[in-house]
Amino acid sequence: MSKKAPIKVKDPTTGKEVQLAPEKVWTLAPKGRKGVKIGLFKSPESGKYFRAKVPDDYPA
């Protein structure tokens, strides 16, 4: 498994902007429409998981 590049996201548990690499990336798309890429991140301070949008050109 390749190491994913970090992305700047807002951590909802602390409210801070942090550079994190997603643990998992997938596309969320309604039927017949273009979707968005979602990443699963883990907060470094609280240890809680959260989801955030990642750029469309980010590798899945």
C-alpha positions, 0 to 999 in steps of 0.5 A, a space after each residue: 500500500 502506497 503512502 498517501 500525500 497529506 492534505 490540508 483539512 479542518 479538524 472538526 473536533 478541534 477546529 484547527 487546520 491540519 495537514 493529514 493523510 487520509 486513511 481511506 479515499 472513496 467516491 461518493 456519487 448519486 446515481 447518474 451524477 458526478 460525485 465527490 471524493 471523500 477521505 477518512 482522517 484521524 484527528 491527531 489530538 483527539 484520536 476521533 475519525 472524521 470525513 472530509 472532501 479531498 481534491 478530485 485529482 487525488 488518487 483513490 
